[in-house]
Structure formats: C-alpha cells, structure tokens
Amino acid sequence: MDEKKTDRPDWNDLRLFLAVAREGGLSPAARAAGSSPATLARRMLALERRLGRELFVRHERGYALTDGGRALLGDLGCRQSGSAGAQSRLLSHDVHRRYTLNRISSTSPSSTT
C-alpha cells in the first residue's frame, strides 16, 4: 500500500475525517459513520500520508486535532453545506494545493534555520 503524498484527498476519507474530528475518537466515529474503528484508523493514516501532515494526536481516550487537522476541519466546514459543489471543490486543487504547499514549505531547508 504505497500511497503518494501528492494524491488528492478522497471525499470518503474526508467524510471519515469529519466524523473522527467531531466525535473525538475512533469508536464513536465508527458508529456515526457506519464503519469499523480499524477501518477508520487505516483511512486516517492514509489521509495523513496523502496530505503529508499529521491531522490528529492520538491519545488512549481519543483523538485530538493538530493545527493541521483544525485547518482542514475549517476548510471542510466552509464547504460541507454546498453538497455536490463542495465535493468538486474539495477534490480540486484547492485543498490539495494548500496542504501540499504547506508540506513543501515546512520541509524546505530554509525553514529549518
């Protein structure tokens, strides 16, 4: 399962991300999304790899959003009510470009000085 960091986020993964972010953990999010906690854990790891950043801090009692996770949640919240239009924008370069550029700038040699 070799996923490229430059792949665009999948709408289903973003939907699951919203469930985990809202519920604060895998078990309640799995119940809300009609999935299993193991599937959610795999999908969240895959989404983080695709975006090139951690979205959650994993604790024994749940998941907490990182700054990157809160930014993504804000981006998705603004678009979620637009249904089909929102989905097409999410899968466009809008979200992908923002997270790819942040990943590139945070790993560039000049940012480590």
Order of alpha helices (4+ residues) and beta strands (2+ residues): alpha-alpha-alpha-beta-beta-alpha-alpha-alpha
